[in-house]
Amino acid sequence: MATYGSDQLAALADPSRRAIFEALRDGPRAVGELAADLPISRPAVSQHLKVLKEAGLVTDRAAGTKRLYRLEPAGIAALRAYLDGMWSDALKSFADLAESTEEEQS
């Protein structure tokens, strides 16, 4: 099971995995379809999909002789919650700094 936040960010740190992740925004796709649009081989796409799947960002299902990969809403929601938490903490720190600066100037 993925540790939401760091595992997902690490998975998306690779440009090829980000490209695959972004391509899946348009809907489910097979490895061959993804590879046709990328400058990497089918085996490389499969390896990148494995990392994305282990991070909880994509899932797959059998469709005849192919496997279709799609974005995993729960994984994306967890990543978003992680980033929202970081953003909230950053805004709180900024507000605290602004308040302390204002108090010092008064």
VOGU-549763 format. One record per residue: residue number from 1; x, y, z of N, C-alpha, C in turn. Coordinates in Angstrom, 2 decimals. Atoms other than C-alpha are relative to their C-alpha. Layout:
BEGIN
+-----+---------+---------+---------+---------+---------+---------+---------+---------+---------+
: num :     n.u :     n.v :     n.w :    ca.u :    ca.v :    ca.w :     c.u :     c.v :     c.w :
+-----+---------+---------+---------+---------+---------+---------+---------+---------+---------+
: NUM :       X :       Y :       Z :       X :       Y :       Z :       X :       Y :       Z :
...
+-----+---------+---------+---------+---------+---------+---------+---------+---------+---------+
% end
This chain:
BEGIN
+-----+---------+---------+---------+---------+---------+---------+---------+---------+---------+
: num :     n.u :     n.v :     n.w :    ca.u :    ca.v :    ca.w :     c.u :     c.v :     c.w :
+-----+---------+---------+---------+---------+---------+---------+---------+---------+---------+
:   1 :    0.85 :   -1.19 :    0.00 :    0.00 :    0.00 :    0.00 :    0.88 :    1.24 :    0.00 :
:   2 :   -0.79 :   -1.21 :    0.13 :    1.29 :    3.44 :   -0.88 :   -0.13 :    0.89 :    1.24 :
:   3 :    0.04 :   -1.03 :   -1.02 :    2.20 :    6.07 :    1.67 :   -0.37 :    1.28 :   -0.74 :
:   4 :    0.47 :   -1.11 :    0.81 :    0.15 :    8.92 :    0.31 :    0.78 :    1.26 :    0.27 :
:   5 :   -0.78 :   -1.23 :   -0.03 :    2.09 :   12.03 :   -0.45 :    1.37 :   -0.24 :   -0.58 :
:   6 :   -1.38 :    0.13 :    0.46 :    5.75 :   11.17 :   -0.67 :    0.15 :   -1.03 :   -1.11 :
:   7 :   -0.09 :    1.02 :    1.05 :    5.34 :    7.97 :   -2.72 :   -0.56 :    0.51 :   -1.32 :
:   8 :    0.62 :   -0.51 :    1.22 :    3.07 :    9.71 :   -5.18 :    0.82 :    1.11 :   -0.62 :
:   9 :   -0.86 :   -1.06 :    0.54 :    5.29 :   12.75 :   -5.50 :    1.25 :   -0.59 :   -0.63 :
:  10 :   -1.17 :    0.67 :    0.55 :    8.28 :   10.47 :   -6.06 :   -0.34 :   -0.64 :   -1.35 :
:  11 :    0.42 :    0.63 :    1.26 :    6.36 :    8.59 :   -8.76 :   -0.15 :    1.03 :   -1.11 :
:  12 :    0.22 :   -1.04 :    1.00 :    5.49 :   11.83 :  -10.53 :    1.24 :    0.85 :   -0.27 :
:  13 :   -1.23 :   -0.77 :    0.20 :    9.04 :   13.19 :  -10.27 :    0.64 :   -0.31 :   -1.35 :
:  14 :   -0.58 :    0.39 :    1.28 :   10.01 :   11.33 :  -13.43 :   -0.81 :    0.59 :   -1.15 :
:  15 :    0.73 :   -0.63 :    1.12 :    9.11 :   13.22 :  -16.65 :   -0.81 :   -0.99 :   -0.84 :
:  16 :    0.76 :    0.99 :    0.78 :    8.05 :   10.04 :  -18.47 :   -1.26 :   -0.42 :    0.74 :
:  17 :    1.19 :    0.38 :   -0.77 :    5.72 :    9.04 :  -15.66 :   -1.02 :    1.12 :    0.03 :
:  18 :    0.95 :   -1.13 :    0.06 :    4.23 :   12.53 :  -15.59 :   -0.70 :    0.03 :   -1.35 :
:  19 :    0.61 :    0.00 :    1.34 :    3.65 :   12.31 :  -19.35 :   -1.06 :   -1.10 :   -0.11 :
:  20 :    0.97 :    1.10 :    0.00 :    1.91 :    8.94 :  -18.92 :   -1.21 :    0.38 :    0.84 :
:  21 :    1.08 :   -0.43 :   -0.90 :   -0.14 :   10.27 :  -16.00 :   -0.89 :    1.02 :   -0.69 :
:  22 :    0.78 :   -1.03 :    0.70 :   -1.20 :   13.30 :  -18.04 :   -0.76 :   -0.58 :   -1.19 :
:  23 :    0.69 :    0.62 :    1.13 :   -2.06 :   11.14 :  -21.06 :   -1.24 :   -0.75 :    0.46 :
:  24 :    1.15 :    0.75 :   -0.51 :   -4.41 :    9.09 :  -18.88 :   -1.13 :    0.91 :    0.46 :
:  25 :    1.10 :   -0.93 :   -0.34 :   -6.40 :   12.23 :  -18.02 :   -1.12 :   -0.07 :   -1.03 :
:  26 :    1.00 :    0.08 :    1.08 :   -8.17 :   11.73 :  -21.35 :   -0.81 :   -1.29 :    0.03 :
:  27 :    0.73 :    1.25 :   -0.12 :   -9.34 :    8.27 :  -20.33 :    0.91 :   -1.20 :   -0.06 :
:  28 :   -0.79 :    1.23 :   -0.03 :   -8.20 :    4.64 :  -20.13 :    0.73 :   -0.24 :   -1.32 :
:  29 :   -0.80 :    0.31 :    1.18 :   -5.46 :    3.56 :  -22.51 :    0.86 :   -1.23 :    0.25 :
:  30 :   -0.88 :    1.17 :   -0.06 :   -3.43 :    0.46 :  -23.26 :    1.45 :    0.45 :   -0.11 :
:  31 :   -1.43 :   -0.30 :    0.04 :    0.36 :    0.34 :  -23.01 :    0.43 :    0.41 :   -1.40 :
:  32 :   -0.39 :   -0.30 :    1.38 :    0.74 :    0.31 :  -26.80 :   -0.45 :    1.38 :   -0.44 :
:  33 :    0.49 :   -1.34 :    0.34 :   -1.40 :    3.42 :  -27.18 :    0.85 :    1.08 :    0.65 :
:  34 :   -0.83 :   -0.96 :   -0.72 :    0.62 :    5.24 :  -24.56 :    1.39 :    0.09 :   -0.64 :
:  35 :   -1.35 :    0.03 :    0.57 :    3.94 :    4.14 :  -26.08 :    0.05 :    0.67 :   -1.37 :
:  36 :    0.03 :   -0.61 :    1.34 :    2.87 :    5.33 :  -29.54 :    0.15 :    1.52 :    0.08 :
:  37 :   -0.05 :   -1.46 :   -0.16 :    2.67 :    8.90 :  -28.20 :    1.22 :    0.48 :    0.77 :
:  38 :   -1.14 :   -0.38 :   -0.84 :    5.88 :    8.83 :  -26.16 :    1.31 :   -0.47 :   -0.63 :
:  39 :   -1.31 :    0.39 :    0.56 :    9.59 :    8.65 :  -27.03 :    0.69 :   -1.11 :    0.78 :
:  40 :   -0.56 :    1.13 :   -0.75 :   10.05 :    5.51 :  -24.91 :   -0.67 :   -1.29 :   -0.46 :
:  41 :    0.49 :    1.30 :    0.46 :    9.54 :    1.81 :  -25.55 :   -1.21 :   -0.48 :    0.80 :
:  42 :    1.13 :    0.61 :   -0.71 :    6.52 :   -0.28 :  -24.60 :    0.43 :   -0.59 :    1.34 :
:  43 :   -0.43 :    0.52 :   -1.31 :    8.52 :   -2.12 :  -21.91 :    0.27 :    1.13 :    1.01 :
:  44 :   -0.26 :   -1.13 :   -0.92 :    9.59 :    1.24 :  -20.45 :   -1.32 :    0.58 :    0.50 :
:  45 :    1.32 :   -0.49 :   -0.42 :    5.96 :    2.42 :  -20.42 :   -0.58 :   -0.93 :    1.04 :
:  46 :    0.51 :    0.98 :   -0.97 :    5.00 :   -0.79 :  -18.63 :    0.66 :    0.16 :    1.36 :
:  47 :   -0.70 :   -0.20 :   -1.27 :    7.68 :   -0.21 :  -15.99 :   -0.46 :    1.27 :    0.70 :
:  48 :    0.48 :   -1.25 :   -0.59 :    6.54 :    3.38 :  -15.47 :   -1.43 :   -0.17 :    0.54 :
:  49 :    1.36 :    0.25 :   -0.48 :    2.92 :    2.23 :  -15.16 :    0.01 :   -0.81 :    1.29 :
:  50 :   -0.13 :    0.79 :   -1.23 :    4.01 :   -0.29 :  -12.53 :    0.29 :    0.92 :    1.19 :
:  51 :   -0.33 :   -0.94 :   -1.08 :    5.52 :    2.53 :  -10.45 :   -1.22 :    0.85 :    0.35 :
:  52 :    1.20 :   -0.81 :   -0.24 :    2.40 :    4.68 :  -10.88 :   -1.07 :   -0.81 :    0.71 :
:  53 :    0.99 :    0.87 :   -0.64 :    0.21 :    1.73 :   -9.90 :    0.38 :   -0.25 :    1.46 :
:  54 :   -0.46 :    0.22 :   -1.37 :    2.33 :    0.98 :   -6.80 :   -0.20 :    1.24 :    0.86 :
:  55 :    0.21 :   -1.25 :   -0.73 :    1.98 :    4.65 :   -5.83 :   -1.48 :    0.31 :    0.17 :
:  56 :    1.44 :   -0.21 :   -0.15 :   -1.81 :    4.34 :   -6.08 :   -0.58 :    1.04 :   -0.93 :
:  57 :    0.46 :   -1.04 :    0.91 :   -2.11 :    6.80 :   -8.96 :   -0.73 :   -0.53 :   -1.23 :
:  58 :    0.71 :    0.62 :    1.12 :   -3.31 :    4.39 :  -11.67 :   -0.45 :   -1.38 :    0.41 :
:  59 :    0.48 :    1.36 :   -0.17 :   -5.19 :    1.14 :  -11.83 :   -0.16 :   -0.59 :   -1.39 :
:  60 :    0.16 :    0.63 :    1.31 :   -5.68 :   -1.38 :  -14.60 :   -1.08 :   -1.06 :    0.06 :
:  61 :    0.99 :    1.08 :    0.11 :   -8.22 :   -3.88 :  -15.85 :    0.20 :   -0.68 :   -1.34 :
:  62 :   -0.11 :    0.75 :    1.24 :   -8.28 :   -6.58 :  -18.48 :   -1.10 :    0.44 :   -0.95 :
:  63 :    0.96 :   -0.30 :    1.07 :   -9.98 :   -5.71 :  -21.77 :    0.39 :   -0.87 :   -1.19 :
:  64 :   -0.41 :    0.94 :    1.03 :   -9.69 :   -8.72 :  -24.02 :    1.44 :   -0.42 :    0.26 :
:  65 :   -1.41 :    0.38 :   -0.15 :   -5.99 :   -9.35 :  -24.61 :    0.85 :    1.16 :    0.51 :
:  66 :   -0.73 :   -1.18 :   -0.46 :   -5.01 :   -5.87 :  -23.42 :   -0.32 :    0.29 :    1.46 :
:  67 :    0.27 :   -0.57 :   -1.32 :   -4.77 :   -4.18 :  -20.06 :   -0.18 :    1.49 :   -0.23 :
:  68 :    0.25 :   -1.44 :    0.09 :   -6.31 :   -0.74 :  -19.88 :    0.36 :    0.64 :    1.32 :
:  69 :   -0.41 :   -0.74 :   -1.18 :   -4.80 :    1.72 :  -17.45 :   -0.81 :    1.28 :    0.07 :
:  70 :    0.74 :   -1.24 :   -0.22 :   -6.70 :    4.63 :  -15.95 :    0.47 :    0.63 :    1.30 :
:  71 :   -0.35 :   -0.68 :   -1.24 :   -6.17 :    7.21 :  -13.26 :   -0.84 :   -0.56 :    1.14 :
:  72 :    0.68 :    0.49 :   -1.19 :   -7.11 :    6.11 :   -9.75 :   -0.48 :    1.19 :    0.82 :
:  73 :    0.53 :   -1.18 :   -0.70 :   -9.44 :    8.76 :   -8.26 :    0.38 :    0.07 :    1.48 :
:  74 :   -0.32 :   -0.02 :   -1.43 :   -8.75 :    7.72 :   -4.65 :    1.45 :    0.43 :    0.23 :
:  75 :   -1.40 :   -0.39 :   -0.12 :   -4.99 :    8.07 :   -5.13 :    0.22 :    1.47 :   -0.30 :
:  76 :   -0.11 :   -1.42 :    0.36 :   -5.37 :   11.44 :   -6.80 :   -0.59 :    0.87 :    1.10 :
:  77 :    0.62 :   -0.76 :   -1.10 :   -7.69 :   12.63 :   -4.04 :    0.93 :    0.06 :    1.21 :
:  78 :   -0.93 :    0.03 :   -1.13 :   -5.18 :   11.55 :   -1.40 :    1.20 :    0.91 :   -0.26 :
:  79 :   -1.10 :   -0.89 :    0.35 :   -2.37 :   13.35 :   -3.22 :   -0.43 :    1.45 :    0.12 :
:  80 :    0.51 :   -1.37 :   -0.10 :   -4.50 :   16.45 :   -3.48 :   -0.14 :    0.43 :    1.46 :
:  81 :    0.15 :   -0.32 :   -1.43 :   -5.29 :   16.30 :    0.25 :    1.37 :    0.27 :    0.62 :
:  82 :   -1.36 :   -0.20 :   -0.49 :   -1.57 :   16.00 :    0.99 :    0.51 :    1.38 :   -0.40 :
:  83 :   -0.47 :   -1.30 :    0.49 :   -0.76 :   19.02 :   -1.19 :   -0.81 :    1.15 :    0.61 :
:  84 :    0.83 :   -1.02 :   -0.64 :   -3.71 :   20.99 :    0.23 :    0.47 :    0.25 :    1.43 :
:  85 :   -0.51 :   -0.14 :   -1.36 :   -2.35 :   20.32 :    3.72 :    1.30 :    0.79 :    0.03 :
:  86 :   -1.25 :   -0.75 :    0.08 :    1.08 :   21.56 :    2.71 :   -0.28 :    1.47 :   -0.30 :
:  87 :    0.36 :   -1.38 :    0.37 :   -0.48 :   24.66 :    1.14 :   -0.60 :    0.73 :    1.20 :
:  88 :    0.60 :   -0.61 :   -1.20 :   -2.56 :   25.34 :    4.26 :    1.06 :    0.35 :    1.03 :
:  89 :   -1.09 :   -0.27 :   -0.95 :    0.55 :   25.04 :    6.43 :    0.83 :    1.19 :   -0.45 :
:  90 :   -0.79 :   -1.11 :    0.53 :    2.46 :   27.42 :    4.16 :   -0.74 :    1.32 :    0.18 :
:  91 :    0.79 :   -1.22 :   -0.17 :   -0.37 :   29.98 :    4.23 :   -0.06 :    0.40 :    1.47 :
:  92 :    0.03 :   -0.30 :   -1.44 :   -0.59 :   29.71 :    8.03 :    1.32 :    0.61 :    0.44 :
:  93 :   -1.32 :   -0.54 :   -0.35 :    3.16 :   30.29 :    8.35 :    0.15 :    1.42 :   -0.52 :
:  94 :   -0.07 :   -1.34 :    0.58 :    2.92 :   33.29 :    6.03 :   -0.84 :    0.98 :    0.83 :
:  95 :    0.88 :   -0.87 :   -0.80 :    0.00 :   34.73 :    8.03 :    0.63 :    0.29 :    1.36 :
:  96 :   -0.67 :   -0.20 :   -1.28 :    1.89 :   34.20 :   11.30 :    1.16 :    0.98 :   -0.13 :
:  97 :   -1.12 :   -0.90 :    0.23 :    4.95 :   35.95 :    9.88 :   -0.48 :    1.42 :   -0.23 :
:  98 :    0.55 :   -1.33 :    0.27 :    2.87 :   38.84 :    8.59 :   -0.49 :    0.65 :    1.29 :
:  99 :    0.50 :   -0.53 :   -1.27 :    1.20 :   39.25 :   11.99 :    1.14 :    0.41 :    0.92 :
: 100 :   -1.12 :   -0.33 :   -0.89 :    4.50 :   39.15 :   13.90 :    0.77 :    1.22 :   -0.52 :
: 101 :   -0.67 :   -1.15 :    0.59 :    6.04 :   41.66 :   11.48 :   -0.79 :    1.27 :    0.28 :
: 102 :    0.88 :   -1.16 :   -0.25 :    3.05 :   43.96 :   11.89 :    0.09 :    0.42 :    1.47 :
: 103 :   -0.11 :   -0.31 :   -1.43 :    3.29 :   43.70 :   15.70 :    1.34 :    0.66 :    0.32 :
: 104 :   -1.32 :   -0.58 :   -0.23 :    7.02 :   44.51 :   15.60 :    0.05 :    1.44 :   -0.48 :
: 105 :   -0.01 :   -1.35 :    0.57 :    6.37 :   47.60 :   13.49 :   -0.90 :    0.95 :    0.77 :
: 106 :    0.93 :   -0.85 :   -0.77 :    3.65 :   48.86 :   15.84 :    0.61 :    0.55 :    1.25 :
+-----+---------+---------+---------+---------+---------+---------+---------+---------+---------+
% end
